[in-house]
Amino acid sequence: MKEEIGRIVVKTAGREASRKCVIVSVIDKNFVVVTGPKTLTGVRRRKVNIAHLAFTPYRINIPENASDEEVLKALEEAKLLEYMRQSVKVTPTALPPT
């Protein structure tokens, strides 16, 4: 999968780990801007390293830098609101033995 506007992803690091969000803007090859929206999944709009994201097969049609209201409307049209509310179990990266 690739980082593209409208792709639904799961955060794998940070305080919002295991929560789903939507890519609203691509900054460069390493960073994107995501939003939950906060009212739906608890993820606020922020810049995220793509190494901290797991890509899902789902994508919605939104313009670049779409507002949270536009993202919510697109998720509702795609019937993905309940899917977005479900959290995902993120397994920690295996650490080398010490």
VOBA-1610 file (N, C-alpha, C; in pm, whole numbers, padded with zeros to 5 digits, always signed):
BEGIN
Met+00085-00118+00000Met+00000+00000+00000Met+00089+00124+00000Lys+00033+00231-00042Lys+00111+00354-00043Lys+00035+00464+00027Glu+00109+00566+00065Glu+00047+00678+00132Glu-00025+00763+00029Glu-00157+00771+00041Glu-00237+00849-00051Glu-00352+00914+00026Ile-00398+01025-00023Ile-00504+01099+00043Ile-00630+01013+00045Gly-00692+01000+00162Gly-00813+00921+00178Gly-00789+00780+00228Arg-00664+00735+00234Arg-00633+00600+00281Arg-00658+00591+00431Ile-00726+00488+00475Ile-00748+00466+00618Ile-00629+00387+00671Val-00572+00436+00781Val-00453+00376+00840Val-00475+00355+00989Val-00388+00275+01050Val-00390+00251+01194Val-00259+00303+01251Lys-00269+00386+01354Lys-00146+00435+01419Lys-00087+00321+01501Thr+00044+00300+01490Thr+00109+00190+01561Thr+00201+00238+01672Ala+00215+00370+01688Ala+00304+00423+01791Ala+00240+00547+01852Gly+00282+00577+01974Gly+00234+00697+02041Gly+00109+00672+02123Arg+00057+00780+02177Arg-00058+00770+02267Arg-00185+00727+02194Glu-00188+00744+02063Glu-00305+00708+01984Glu-00287+00574+01913Ala-00190+00494+01957Ala-00164+00364+01895Ala-00290+00279+01898Ser-00313+00204+01793Ser-00425+00113+01771Ser-00552+00184+01728Arg-00546+00315+01706Arg-00664+00387+01658Arg-00653+00414+01509Lys-00768+00412+01443Lys-00772+00435+01299Lys-00783+00583+01269Cys-00728+00622+01155Cys-00736+00761+01110Cys-00726+00763+00958Val-00743+00882+00901Val-00746+00899+00756Val-00635+00996+00716Ile-00563+00964+00610Ile-00460+01055+00557Ile-00531+01167+00481Val-00503+01293+00521Val-00565+01407+00455Val-00465+01487+00372Ser-00336+01464+00393Ser-00235+01535+00315Ser-00104+01458+00320Val-00030+01459+00209Val+00102+01397+00203Val+00205+01509+00201Ile+00293+01511+00302Ile+00394+01617+00313Ile+00516+01582+00227Asp+00572+01464+00248Asp+00684+01416+00168Asp+00686+01264+00178Lys+00797+01201+00140Lys+00802+01054+00139Lys+00799+00993+00279Asn+00823+01074+00384Asn+00825+01021+00521Asn+00710+01067+00609Phe+00644+01175+00575Phe+00543+01231+00664Phe+00410+01257+00592Val+00301+01236+00667Val+00166+01267+00619Val+00091+01339+00731Val-00022+01400+00697Val-00109+01459+00797Val-00232+01369+00806Val-00269+01330+00928Val-00384+01243+00949Val-00486+01310+01040Thr-00609+01260+01033Thr-00713+01301+01127Thr-00801+01181+01152Gly-00863+01176+01270Gly-00949+01065+01308Gly-01082+01062+01235Pro-01159+01162+01239Pro-01155+01285+01318Pro-01166+01257+01467Lys-01124+01355+01547Lys-01118+01339+01692Lys-01253+01298+01751Thr-01363+01352+01697Thr-01495+01319+01752Thr-01534+01174+01725Leu-01471+01111+01626Leu-01505+00973+01591Leu-01409+00872+01653Thr-01278+00893+01637Thr-01180+00794+01683Thr-01088+00844+01793Gly-01089+00974+01819Gly-01001+01029+01921Gly-00865+01073+01868Val-00842+01059+01738Val-00714+01101+01679Val-00732+01242+01626Arg-00652+01335+01679Arg-00662+01473+01630Arg-00574+01490+01508Arg-00599+01596+01434Arg-00521+01624+01312Arg-00376+01651+01350Arg-00284+01575+01288Arg-00143+01592+01320Arg-00054+01533+01212Lys+00071+01577+01213Lys+00173+01525+01123Lys+00227+01395+01182Val+00239+01291+01099Val+00281+01159+01147Val+00383+01100+01051Asn+00483+01033+01107Asn+00580+00959+01027Asn+00510+00834+00974Ile+00527+00804+00844Ile+00457+00688+00789Ile+00510+00556+00844Ala+00627+00558+00907Ala+00679+00437+00970Ala+00594+00400+01092His+00514+00492+01142His+00429+00468+01258His+00285+00439+01219Leu+00264+00401+01094Leu+00129+00373+01044Leu+00123+00234+00983Ala+00009+00169+00997Ala-00019+00043+00928Ala-00133+00073+00831Phe-00115+00040+00704Phe-00213+00073+00601Phe-00322-00034+00594Thr-00446+00010+00575Thr-00559-00081+00556Thr-00597-00079+00408Pro-00678-00173+00364Pro-00719-00172+00223Pro-00828-00069+00191Tyr-00879+00000+00293Tyr-00989+00094+00273Tyr-00939+00233+00234Arg-01017+00298+00147Arg-00985+00433+00102Arg-01117+00506+00078Ile-01121+00635+00114Ile-01238+00718+00087Ile-01198+00832-00007Asn-01295+00886-00074Asn-01270+00996-00167Asn-01288+01129-00096Ile-01176+01197-00070Ile-01178+01328-00008Ile-01076+01416-00078Pro-01098+01548-00076Pro-00997+01638-00134Pro-00879+01653-00039Glu-00767+01702-00090Glu-00650+01726-00005Glu-00685+01830+00101Asn-00636+01810+00223Asn-00661+01897+00339Asn-00809+01911+00369Ala-00884+01803+00353Ala-01028+01804+00381Ala-01051+01832+00529Ser-01159+01902+00559Ser-01194+01931+00698Ser-01245+01804+00764Asp-01252+01806+00897Asp-01303+01690+00971Asp-01447+01660+00931Glu-01526+01764+00904Glu-01666+01744+00863Glu-01673+01672+00728Glu-01584+01709+00635Glu-01581+01643+00504Glu-01539+01497+00518Val-01443+01471+00607Val-01398+01333+00630Val-01510+01250+00691Leu-01581+01305+00790Leu-01694+01234+00851Leu-01801+01203+00748Lys-01832+01298+00662Lys-01935+01278+00559Lys-01892+01168+00463Ala-01766+01167+00421Ala-01716+01064+00329Ala-01717+00926+00395Leu-01682+00920+00524Leu-01686+00792+00596Leu-01829+00740+00608Glu-01922+00832+00631Glu-02063+00793+00642Glu-02114+00741+00508Glu-02078+00808+00398Glu-02121+00764+00265Glu-02063+00628+00230Ala-01940+00601+00277Ala-01875+00472+00250Ala-01916+00365+00351Lys-02002+00401+00446Lys-02050+00310+00551Lys-01934+00250+00631Leu-01839+00337+00671Leu-01722+00292+00745Leu-01715+00352+00886Leu-01821+00415+00933Leu-01818+00477+01066Leu-01794+00373+01176Glu-01866+00262+01170Glu-01850+00159+01274Glu-01712+00096+01266Tyr-01662+00075+01146Tyr-01526+00021+01126Tyr-01422+00114+01190Met-01439+00244+01173Met-01345+00341+01228Met-01346+00342+01381Arg-01461+00318+01440Arg-01472+00321+01587Arg-01400+00204+01654Gln-01387+00093+01583Gln-01323-00026+01640Gln-01172-00004+01649Ser-01115-00034+01766Ser-00969-00023+01778Ser-00907-00156+01735Val-00781-00149+01704Val-00707-00265+01654Val-00600-00300+01755Lys-00575-00428+01774Lys-00467-00468+01864Lys-00336-00458+01787Val-00246-00374+01838Val-00116-00356+01774Val-00014-00435+01852Thr+00058-00525+01782Thr+00159-00604+01850Thr+00290-00527+01852Pro+00358-00525+01964Pro+00486-00453+01972Pro+00591-00520+01884Thr+00683-00441+01837Thr+00793-00492+01757Thr+00881-00582+01842Ala+00922-00692+01787Ala+01007-00785+01861Ala+01142-00719+01893Leu+01180-00722+02017Leu+01307-00665+02058Leu+01415-00774+02057Pro+01535-00740+02019Pro+01641-00841+02022Pro+01672-00882+02166Pro+01714-01004+02189Pro+01747-01047+02325Pro+01865-00968+02380Thr+01859-00941+02510Thr+01969-00866+02573Thr+02064-00956+02646
//
